[in-house]
Each structure stands twice: as C-alpha cells, then as structure tokens.
Amino acid sequence: MPVGNVILGLLILLGPQTLYSLNTQFQRGPSLFYRASFGSLQSALRGLVASGYVTVEGVVEGGRSKKFHTITDEGVAAFHAWIRSPLAGGDLEVAALSRLFLLGLVDDADERRDILDHITSEVERELARLEEFAAALDEQARAVPEEYREVFRYQRATLDYGLMAHRAGLAWFRELAADER
C-alpha cells in the first residue's frame, strides 16, 4: 500500500490534514514519482482509518464542515515499520523513491544509512536480473525471423533503456549512501 504509507509519512510531517489538503500536498511532492488520484487517496485514507492508523475529526471552520485526518501512535509505528521493511511490489522505483522522499523522518543516521544500503542492494539485484535477461535475449536474437527484426530491435531498445536507467539509479543511490557516511 505505497499510497497509504506515503499518506502516513505526510501526516507525520504536516500534522492533521483534510483529504483536500493531503491531495494538494501529494501533488506538490510524491506525485513526482507516484501518481495517485483523488479517489485512490480517499480510498487509502478509509483503509488507514479502518486499520486504526488514522483518526478523523469533523470540524466546522467558517461555516464549512471539514474532516481532519490525524495519525495515531499505531500509524506512526506502522510508518516506521514500513520505511524499514524490505522493498516489495513490482515497481522498484516507486518503492525506493517513496522511502527516499520520507527518509528524513527517520531520526537515527545509522538507520537511514541501512535503509539506503538496502535500497542500493535491491537496485543491484534488479539490474543483475535485467542483465541476465538481456544476455539470454541476445542469445535468442539470431533466431528472430527477418520480418520481426525491427520489432525485436525496438523491444531490445526498451530493455536497453531499463538497463541504462537502473545503472544510473544505482550510481546515484551509491553516491547518496556514501554521502551519508
């Protein structure tokens, strides 16, 4: 539940927020690496309330009724467990950047370094997996029928982009981790 964890982090950072103000804050930061619609934020908030991680309080301001969402102690604990947990899910970039965006909420410098080292290790593993796939694909390239060579060429170019992006990301995370030391 990346969006829920990011919401918990934003509530720790910003304090009580309405759904609308959370949506605004989400658009100002996390949307750079994770797209979440207003509806998905609303659904995630409902789940966080149901889990006991967030409470809702209705307040009347200027004659308008507003619902403020506040993180609970359980929500703070859930956030800290998530940010320290292994990266999971199909999108390594979103998982890594979600944690990186909120890494400043981890007070202990050693823990921040450990989290960065873990992210770096995951990027290394994913890059190795892509490199193995590329090598196997290149072995099979000779068997591609002539009428599909252009299709294969652009599919291989897509893989090359992924390899390049992972190499650049790995170098960047390694540098950031080194700066933490």
C-alpha positions in Angstrom: 0.0 0.0 0.0 2.5 2.7 -1.1 0.0 5.5 -1.2 -1.1 4.7 2.4 2.4 4.7 3.7 3.2 8.0 1.9 0.0 9.4 3.5 1.2 8.3 6.9 4.5 10.0 6.3 2.8 13.2 5.2 0.6 13.2 8.3 3.7 12.8 10.5 5.4 15.6 8.6 2.5 18.0 8.3 0.1 17.2 11.2 -3.7 16.8 10.8 -4.9 17.3 7.2 -8.1 17.2 5.2 -8.4 15.0 2.2 -8.2 18.0 0.0 -5.1 19.4 1.7 -3.5 15.9 1.5 -4.3 15.8 -2.2 -2.6 19.2 -2.6 0.5 18.1 -0.7 0.6 14.9 -2.6 0.6 16.8 -5.9 3.5 19.0 -4.6 5.9 16.2 -3.9 5.1 12.5 -4.1 3.3 12.8 -7.4 6.8 13.3 -8.9 7.3 9.6 -8.5 3.9 8.1 -7.7 0.6 9.0 -9.4 -2.4 8.8 -7.1 -5.9 10.0 -8.0 -8.1 11.9 -5.5 -10.2 8.7 -5.3 -7.2 6.5 -4.5 -6.1 8.9 -1.7 -9.7 8.8 -0.4 -9.8 5.0 -0.5 -6.3 4.7 1.1 -7.4 7.1 3.9 -10.5 4.9 4.5 -8.3 1.9 4.8 -5.9 3.7 7.2 -8.9 4.8 9.4 -10.2 1.2 9.4 -6.8 -0.1 10.4 -6.6 2.3 13.3 -3.7 4.2 11.8 -5.6 7.4 11.3 -8.5 9.1 13.1 -11.0 11.5 11.6 -12.4 14.5 13.4 -15.2 16.7 11.9 -14.6 20.4 12.5 -16.6 23.5 11.3 -14.4 26.3 10.0 -16.0 29.4 8.6 -19.4 27.7 8.4 -17.9 24.8 6.4 -17.7 21.3 7.7 -14.2 19.7 7.3 -12.8 16.3 8.2 -9.3 16.4 9.6 -7.2 13.2 9.5 -4.7 12.6 12.3 -2.1 9.8 12.5 -2.3 7.6 15.6 0.5 6.1 17.5 -0.2 2.9 15.7 0.0 4.7 12.4 3.4 6.2 13.4 4.6 2.7 14.3 3.2 1.3 11.0 5.0 4.0 9.0 8.3 3.3 10.7 7.9 -0.4 10.2 7.2 0.1 6.5 10.1 2.5 5.8 12.5 0.0 7.4 10.9 -3.1 5.6 12.2 -4.8 2.5 11.2 -3.3 -0.7 8.2 -5.2 -2.1 6.0 -4.9 -5.1 6.5 -4.8 -8.8 7.7 -1.2 -9.1 11.2 -0.9 -7.5 11.5 2.8 -8.5 8.2 3.7 -6.7 9.1 1.6 -3.6 12.6 3.1 -3.4 11.6 6.7 -4.1 8.6 6.5 -1.6 11.1 5.7 1.1 13.7 8.1 0.0 11.2 11.0 -0.1 10.3 10.4 3.6 13.7 9.2 4.8 14.3 12.4 6.7 11.6 11.2 9.2 14.0 8.5 10.4 15.9 10.2 13.2 18.8 7.7 13.5 21.6 8.3 10.9 22.7 4.7 11.1 19.2 3.5 10.3 19.0 6.0 7.4 22.3 4.5 6.0 20.9 1.0 6.5 17.8 1.9 4.5 19.8 3.5 1.8 22.1 0.4 1.7 19.1 -1.9 1.4 17.6 0.2 -1.5 21.0 0.1 -3.2 21.2 -3.7 -2.8 17.7 -4.0 -4.3 18.6 -1.9 -7.3 21.8 -4.0 -7.7 19.7 -7.2 -7.7 17.2 -5.8 -10.2 20.0 -4.6 -12.5 21.6 -8.1 -12.4 18.3 -9.7 -13.3 17.9 -7.3 -16.2 21.4 -8.0 -17.4 20.8 -11.8 -17.3 17.6 -11.3 -19.2 19.4 -9.2 -21.8 22.2 -11.8 -22.2 19.6 -14.6 -22.7 17.6 -12.4 -25.1 20.8 -11.6 -27.2 21.4 -15.4 -27.5 17.9 -15.8 -29.0 18.2 -12.8 -31.2 19.8 -14.8 -34.1 16.6 -16.9 -34.2 14.3 -13.9 -34.8 12.7 -14.2 -38.2 13.6 -11.4 -40.6 10.0 -10.0 -40.6 10.3 -9.4 -36.9 13.8 -7.9 -36.7 12.5 -4.3 -36.5 10.0 -5.3 -33.8 12.8 -7.0 -31.8 15.1 -4.1 -32.3 12.8 -1.7 -30.6 11.9 -4.2 -27.9 15.6 -4.6 -27.2 16.0 -0.8 -27.2 13.3 -0.7 -24.5 15.3 -3.1 -22.4 18.5 -1.0 -23.0 16.6 2.0 -21.6 15.7 0.0 -18.5 19.3 -1.1 -18.1 20.6 2.4 -18.5 18.1 3.8 -16.0 19.0 1.1 -13.4 22.7 1.8 -13.9 22.2 5.5 -13.4 19.9 4.9 -10.4 22.4 2.5 -8.9 25.2 5.0 -9.2 23.1 7.8 -7.8 22.0 5.7 -4.8 25.6 4.6 -4.1 26.7 8.2 -4.1 23.9 9.2 -1.8 24.7 6.3 0.6 28.4 7.3 0.5 27.5 10.9 1.4 25.6 9.6 4.4 28.8 8.0 5.8 
